[in-house]
Amino acid sequence: MGLFSFVKSQLLKSIDWTDPSSNTMVYKYPMDGREIMIGSKLTVRESQVAVFMVKGKIADVFGPGIHTLIVNNLPI
């Protein structure tokens, strides 16, 4: 595995989650050391709200729809 394939696998281009049970109140998306890249798409379903947290504080809230994310990290 080269440097570029490692870096590419660590950046999220799309964030999306479906709840098969429809009973979940809160779900923490597993980042597993990955980062969100500039221009990533966030899909929020009709019955969902996405809340982004930074150091334990609310950074942004997204309602239903498809959102293009603007973030501070740049891919190498």
HELIX and SHEET records of a PDB file:
HELIX    1   1 LEU A    3  SER A    9  1                                   7    
SHEET    1   A 3 LEU A  11  ILE A  15  0                                        
SHEET    2   A 3 GLU A  35  VAL A  44  1                                        
SHEET    3   A 3 GLY A  65  THR A  68 -1                                        
SHEET    1   B 2 ALA A  50  VAL A  54  0                                        
SHEET    2   B 2 LYS A  57  PHE A  62 -1                                        
END                                                                             
